[in-house]
Amino acid sequence: MIAVTEKHIEEIKAHGEATYPYECGGMLIGTLNADGSKTVHETFPLENSSTEDQKVRVLISPKDVLRSERYARSIKLEVIGYYHSHPEDKAIPSQYDLDHALPVWSYIIVSVISGKAVDVRSWVMENDRSKFNEEGFVIGNK
């Protein structure tokens, strides 16, 4: 389970719409709770640095990953996941997403169709890296 606010969902949708028809990506900054659930405190948008077709690939540079981790530590939080968009596709992880995922992290995907965010879903990878399972949202107002 991942707790987010409407504001976080709107930020992710807005990022996906702003970069359309290209994929966008960013980090989820927050807390990993004792029960295994996660709480998002901030989204941390990053630039897509993929040299492949950015309509179907997003790559966050190692320096940007490090920058997001340093920022999270500076405010006594941690990177708990990642978000990205799927232009003209469903908010379902691809094999590429699975191949590049980390255990424990949440993966929020926003589907952007014709420039409009239409669906947002969260996923968590099995520890054996075999597949993603959909993760429920708890959506708050603050």
C-alpha positions in Angstrom: 0.0 0.0 0.0 1.2 3.5 -0.8 -0.2 6.7 0.6 -0.3 9.7 -1.6 -2.2 13.0 -1.8 -4.3 14.3 -4.6 -1.6 16.9 -5.0 1.0 14.2 -5.7 -1.2 12.5 -8.3 -1.9 15.8 -10.0 1.9 16.6 -10.1 2.6 13.2 -11.7 -0.3 13.7 -14.2 0.9 17.2 -15.0 4.5 16.0 -15.6 3.2 13.3 -18.0 1.0 15.8 -19.9 3.8 18.4 -20.1 6.3 16.0 -21.6 3.8 14.2 -23.9 4.4 12.6 -26.4 7.6 11.6 -24.6 7.9 9.7 -21.4 8.6 11.5 -18.2 10.0 10.2 -14.9 10.7 11.2 -11.4 11.3 9.9 -7.9 8.9 9.4 -5.0 10.3 10.9 -1.8 8.9 9.7 1.5 9.0 7.1 4.2 9.0 3.3 4.2 6.8 2.4 7.2 7.4 -0.5 9.6 4.4 -2.5 8.1 5.9 -2.3 4.6 3.6 0.4 3.4 5.0 3.7 2.0 4.0 7.3 2.4 4.9 9.8 -0.3 5.8 13.3 1.0 7.1 14.8 -2.3 7.4 14.0 -6.0 10.8 14.8 -7.5 10.5 15.3 -11.3 13.6 14.5 -13.3 14.6 14.9 -16.9 14.4 12.0 -19.4 18.0 11.5 -20.6 17.3 8.4 -22.8 19.2 8.4 -26.1 16.6 5.9 -27.4 13.1 6.9 -28.6 11.8 9.0 -25.7 8.2 8.1 -26.8 8.8 4.6 -25.4 11.8 4.9 -23.1 12.7 6.9 -20.0 16.1 7.0 -18.5 17.0 8.9 -15.4 20.8 9.6 -15.3 22.8 8.3 -12.4 23.7 11.8 -11.4 20.0 12.7 -11.2 19.3 9.5 -9.1 22.1 10.6 -6.8 20.8 14.1 -6.6 17.3 12.8 -5.6 18.8 10.5 -3.0 20.9 13.4 -1.5 17.9 15.6 -1.5 15.7 13.0 0.3 18.4 12.5 2.9 18.8 16.3 3.4 15.1 16.4 4.5 15.4 13.2 6.5 13.4 11.1 4.1 14.3 8.5 1.4 13.6 7.6 -2.1 10.7 5.1 -1.9 9.9 4.7 -5.5 9.7 6.0 -9.0 7.1 7.3 -11.4 6.9 7.6 -15.1 4.5 8.0 -18.0 3.3 5.7 -20.7 2.3 7.9 -23.7 -0.4 6.3 -25.8 -0.3 3.1 -23.6 -1.8 1.7 -20.5 -0.6 2.4 -16.9 0.8 -1.2 -16.8 4.5 -2.0 -16.4 6.4 -3.2 -19.5 9.0 -6.0 -19.6 11.5 -3.1 -19.8 10.1 -1.7 -16.6 10.4 -5.1 -14.9 14.0 -5.6 -16.1 15.0 -2.2 -14.6 13.0 -2.2 -11.3 14.2 -2.5 -7.8 12.5 -4.5 -5.0 10.5 -2.7 -2.4 10.2 0.5 -4.4 6.8 1.6 -5.7 6.4 2.3 -9.4 3.6 4.7 -10.3 2.7 4.8 -13.9 0.5 7.4 -15.6 -1.2 6.6 -18.9 -1.2 9.7 -21.1 -3.5 9.4 -24.2 -3.7 12.2 -26.7 -1.9 14.5 -24.3 -4.3 13.9 -21.4 -3.5 11.8 -18.3 -6.3 9.2 -18.1 -5.1 6.6 -15.6 -2.6 6.3 -12.7 -1.7 3.0 -11.1 1.0 1.9 -8.7 3.0 -1.4 -8.8 5.5 -3.2 -6.7 7.9 -5.9 -8.0 8.0 -9.4 -6.6 11.3 -10.0 -4.7 12.2 -12.7 -7.2 11.9 -10.1 -10.0 9.3 -12.4 -11.8 6.5 -9.8 -12.1 4.8 -6.7 -10.8 1.8 -6.7 -8.5 -0.6 -3.8 -8.4 -0.3 -1.8 -5.2 -3.3 -0.1 -3.7 -3.4 3.7 -3.2 -4.5 5.4 -0.1 -5.3 9.0 -1.3 -5.4 11.8 1.2 -5.9 15.5 0.9 -2.8 16.9 2.6 
